[in-house]
Amino acid sequence: MAASDTFPTPEFVSNGDRARDDRRLFDRFVDERDPLDREAIIERFMPLARQIAARYQRPEEPFDDVFQVACYGLVKAVDRFDVERGVAFSSYAVPTITGEIKRHFRDRAWAVRVPRDLQELALRVERVGTELTRELGRAPSVDEVARAIHVEAEDVLEAMEAATAYRATSLDTPRPSGDEQAGATLGDTIGRTEDGYDRAEQRALLSDLMRSLTQREREVIRLRFEADLTQAQIGEIIGVSQMQVSRVLRQAIARLRVLARQGAPEDPRAAG
């Protein structure tokens, strides 16, 4: 994370008149708990929140999101600040706002949940890598980064791999150039659910269950669902009325359902 923890800047702590004004404003807010005073304090220190948010801005994270988190930290600092401690509000607000931003990056901004220690190491690796690139005029090696932050090279590699989980890549992203299939996306590389196995199992089960029906019931089932004939047409073929066909269908389907739940086919001679 490209940010420095050297806070606050002099403009927020060195001005004696401002410090006295801040103290008077907080004293009045503590005594009267006037919402207008609270809003005035928040507005007064909004530039501080913006300044801290800017130091923690990342290319992958919109600044407005980081600034919103910083403002939330500022509000928490205002509500929790103890005037009696005799310290400047900015001395309390800076770590509160900074902590809120760090929690945001740790708990909210990662597309995939990564252990906290690995998240922090990934951020350190990124920050140190940027600093070394500026100092060396080239990208540092893994060993150079590892020596700079006093960890093993394997830990740096693991942190770099974890950093790829910060943002998910859209499945609509085109494949790398040179791919054989022009216009293909990453989503095209993902396997699809193969329902053929389920259909094969269902066919095997149905074939087993059909042996539990009488020959006439199997023929009626075949004509109705395979040949897609109406009950009247089936009746003409097998020489019975439509009502009898309907009764045979209901009985056969009911028996199939019971046997499917039981998982044990029944002898057709027992079915009568």
Secondary structure, 3 states (H helix, E strand, C coil): CCCCCCCCCHHHCCCHHHHHHHHHHHHHHHHHCCHHHHHHHHHHCHHHHHHHHHHCCECCECHHHHHHHHHHHHHHHHHHCCHHHCCCHHHHHHHHHHHHHHHHHHHCCCCCCCCHHHHHHHHHHHHHHHHHHHHHCCCCCHHHHHHHHCCCHHHHHHHHHHHCCCCCCCCCCECCCCCCCCCCEHHHHCCCCCCHHHHHHHHHHHHHHHCCCCHHHHHHHHHHHHCCCCHHHHHHHHCCCHHHHHHHHHHHHHHHHHHHHHCCCCCHHHHC
